[in-house]
């Protein structure tokens, strides 16, 4: 029976989540497996990988063949390096302490690279947020300036409307004053004639 180390798909639609398993090569992709070795979540940045390195190396020692993606994951986590160093220890080229020291140094360097990538991503996100805030502030300032301008325009329009109303009412007032003056003149002219009529009646 040939054994493969491969990914078994889980998770939701458009949000895959994988188990890293050792399974019979003849079984279905998501079918029965011999042992679960870890998980792989590609939805995060960087991808989250949880792998039992010792068990993976044990399966590699027993002749399990990883698929291309599983091989990349095993290489990323150092399982392939550990398998290679164990081969050197078995042949007598290295001692176990030397192999462990080499693996520890490699893992430390790898974790440094991952940390640097995370810091770079967080800095990029912060810069993007700052840029978005700046753009939003500029847009808000433009909106506020437009609102102030609109308020000024409304004030000018109201003033013009008031002036036009006053101008429309002014002729009516002038006409009323002219009518009052005419009535007063007529009254003054009629008064002496009325007095003469009353004098004649007395006589």
Secondary structure, 3 states (H helix, E strand, C coil): CCEEEEEEEEEECCEEEEEEEEEECCCCCCCCCCEEEEEEECCCCCCEEEECHHHHHHHHHCCCEECHHHHHHHHHHCHHHHHHHHHHHHHCCCCHHHHHHHHHHHHHHHHHHHHHHHHHHHHHHHHHHHHHHHHHHHHHHHHHHHHHHHHHHHHHHHHHHHHHHHHHHHHHHHHHHHHHHHHHHHHHHHHHHHHHHHHHHHC
